[in-house]
């Protein structure tokens, strides 16, 4: 299991960050390695689904399908990757991401928790996955901070 929690205080109101976090079309602006987002359904937050095209180190695109499983406006946004019947099912059991926003004196404490459960021999690489996930979440928080500051 590779469960990683990263937190940062960002100088922006929760409402400003919510508009970016809860809209899958904004993922390329702040979620690492995201080339683009396609096929977003227009359900009311919970139940929204989308396809995220991620860029590999060699520049190829890898498609991953996600859906929102919980949404409390301005406070919490949770989504999970759809694994069944995809190439990911060989080495991943589940991927769940939870983003919490907590107002703090005009700023917002953003907590991102990513829980990735590996399958079979892939579990042996959990420590490497955890380290890579920490870097990924730190970059996501850095990019959210840049968006809030207006530099991105």
C-alpha positions in Angstrom: 0.0 0.0 0.0 1.3 3.5 -0.8 -0.7 6.1 1.1 0.7 9.5 1.1 -0.6 12.7 2.8 0.7 16.2 1.9 -0.5 19.4 3.3 0.2 23.1 2.7 -1.2 26.5 3.7 -2.0 28.5 0.5 -2.6 32.2 0.6 -6.1 32.1 -1.0 -9.7 31.7 0.1 -11.1 28.1 -0.2 -13.6 29.3 -2.7 -11.0 30.4 -5.1 -9.2 27.1 -4.9 -12.4 25.1 -5.1 -13.1 26.3 -8.6 -9.8 24.9 -9.8 -9.9 21.6 -7.8 -13.4 20.6 -8.5 -13.3 21.2 -12.3 -11.5 18.3 -14.1 -10.7 20.6 -17.0 -8.3 22.5 -14.7 -6.2 19.4 -14.0 -3.5 20.2 -16.6 -2.8 23.4 -14.8 -2.0 21.8 -11.5 -1.8 18.0 -11.5 1.6 16.8 -12.6 2.1 15.1 -15.9 -1.4 15.8 -17.1 -1.5 16.7 -20.8 -5.2 17.1 -21.1 -8.6 16.1 -19.8 -11.3 14.6 -22.1 -14.9 13.3 -21.9 -16.0 15.1 -18.8 -19.6 14.3 -17.9 -21.6 17.2 -16.6 -23.1 15.5 -13.6 -23.4 17.5 -10.4 -19.9 17.0 -8.8 -20.4 13.5 -7.3 -20.6 11.1 -10.2 -18.7 13.4 -12.6 -16.3 11.3 -14.7 -13.4 12.2 -16.9 -10.5 10.8 -18.8 -7.1 12.2 -17.9 -4.3 11.9 -20.5 -1.0 11.6 -18.6 2.4 12.1 -20.3 5.1 9.5 -19.8 8.8 10.3 -19.5 9.2 9.5 -23.2 6.3 11.8 -24.2 3.6 9.2 -24.9 0.1 9.7 -23.6 -1.5 7.2 -21.2 -5.3 7.4 -20.6 -6.7 7.0 -17.2 -10.4 7.2 -16.3 -11.6 8.8 -13.0 -14.8 9.6 -11.3 -15.7 11.8 -8.4 -17.0 9.8 -5.4 -17.5 12.6 -2.9 -17.9 16.3 -3.1 -18.7 18.8 -0.3 -18.6 22.2 -2.0 -15.7 24.3 -0.8 -14.5 21.6 1.6 -13.7 18.2 0.1 -13.3 16.6 -3.3 -12.6 12.9 -3.7 -12.1 10.9 -6.8 -10.9 7.5 -7.8 -9.4 5.9 -10.8 -11.4 3.3 -12.6 -9.1 0.2 -12.7 -11.3 -2.7 -13.9 -10.8 -3.7 -17.5 -7.8 -1.3 -18.0 -4.1 -2.0 -18.4 -3.7 -0.7 -14.8 -5.5 -3.7 -13.3 -2.4 -5.9 -13.7 -0.5 -4.0 -11.0 -3.0 -1.7 -9.2 -6.0 -2.6 -7.0 -7.2 0.9 -6.4 -6.3 4.6 -6.5 -8.2 7.1 -4.4 -7.4 10.8 -4.1 -9.0 13.0 -1.4 -8.5 16.8 -1.3 -9.6 18.8 1.7 -9.8 22.6 2.1 -9.8 24.2 5.5 -10.0 28.0 5.8 -7.3 29.4 8.1 -7.3 33.2 8.7 -7.9 34.1 5.1 -5.7 31.4 3.8 -6.6 27.8 3.1 -4.9 24.6 4.4 -5.0 22.2 1.5 -4.5 18.5 2.3 -4.1 15.9 -0.5 -4.3 12.2 0.4 -3.5 9.7 -2.3 -4.1 6.1 -1.5 -2.7 3.7 -4.1 -3.1 0.0 -3.4 -0.8 -2.2 -5.5 -1.4 -5.8 -6.7 0.8 -8.8 -6.8 4.5 -8.4 -7.2 4.0 -4.6 -7.7 3.6 -4.4 -3.9 7.4 -4.9 -3.6 7.9 -1.5 -5.1 5.5 0.3 -2.6 8.4 2.3 -1.1 9.4 3.6 -4.5 5.8 4.4 -5.3 5.4 6.2 -2.0 8.5 8.4 -2.7 7.2 9.2 -6.3 3.8 10.0 -4.9 5.2 12.5 -2.4 7.0 14.3 -5.2 3.8 14.3 -7.3 1.6 15.7 -4.5 4.2 18.3 -3.5 4.3 19.5 -7.2 0.5 19.6 -7.2 0.5 21.8 -4.1 3.2 24.0 -5.6 1.1 24.5 -8.8 -2.0 25.2 -6.8 -0.1 27.8 -4.9 1.1 29.4 -8.2 -2.4 29.5 -9.5 -3.6 31.2 -6.3 -0.8 33.8 -6.5 -1.7 34.4 -10.2 1.7 33.3 -11.5 0.3 30.3 -13.4 
